[in-house]
Amino acid sequence: MATIGNEVALFALMSEGIQGRPTMFPDLNPNAEVFPKEWGFYINFPFGEHFRRTDGVIMTKILVIKPFQRFSLQRHFQRSERWLILSPSLMITLENDHKIQDIIPSIGSSIDVPIQRLHRAHNLGTQSGLIYEEMFHCYSEDDIERIQDDYGRTRGR
């Protein structure tokens, strides 16, 4: 199971009252940045000199998925991810052994997303869905190939 840092625990406690798109959570990490998306938003927690980890993780983020929304079915060619499920009612689509599977994980479940595997999260609930994500190998938001997208975003990398 992935490790939850203090910033994630604080965010999880604060998240119940969040409506709309926040602009920043300075109490969590001075380098945290919020990125609005059609499906919700994500918060990056970059590791500078004072936040560097030794387990291969190069970036962490919190994904906040609006009720009844999902992000694109996608894959990455240069990074793998590990997700820790922080809220109920999420359906995870994941490619395993060349088969696409939908699972509904419990809170606290850890899901590994290997390089080049299709994946997506879909919030089936009426409250915001939360996922803590750790990224390995390479961090670039340009490293996304969208296979299917509800919002008409480009298919290519």
C-alpha positions, 0 to 999 in steps of 0.5 A: 500500500502507498504511504500517505503523507501529512499533506494528503491526510490534511487534504482528505479532511478538508475535502468534504467542504470543497465545492467548485475549483479551489485556487491553492492549499498553501497549508499543505505544501508551499509548492502545491499547485492546483490544475482545473480540469473538465472532470474536476482538478488535481493538485501537484506536490512537487519534490524540491530539495526539502521534499525529495523522496528516496523510493523512486517517486518523483511527484505526487498529486491528489486527483479530485473527480467531480460527481459522475465525471471521469477522466480520459481512457489513457496511457503513459509511455514514460511513467508508471503510477500508483494510486491510493483510493481515498473515497468510495464510489470510484470505478477504475478501468485498468488494462491487465494482460491485454484485457480492459477491466472495471473494478470498484476498489475499497477505500485504502486500496492501492492500484499499480498502473504500469507504463503503457497500460490503459487506465481511467477513474470514474466517479459514480458517487454524489461526492467528490472522488479522491485518489492519491497518485504517486508517479515514477520514472518521468513526470510530464503532462505531455506523456498522455495518449488519450484513447477516449475522452468525454470532453473532446480533448485531443487523442494524440500525445 
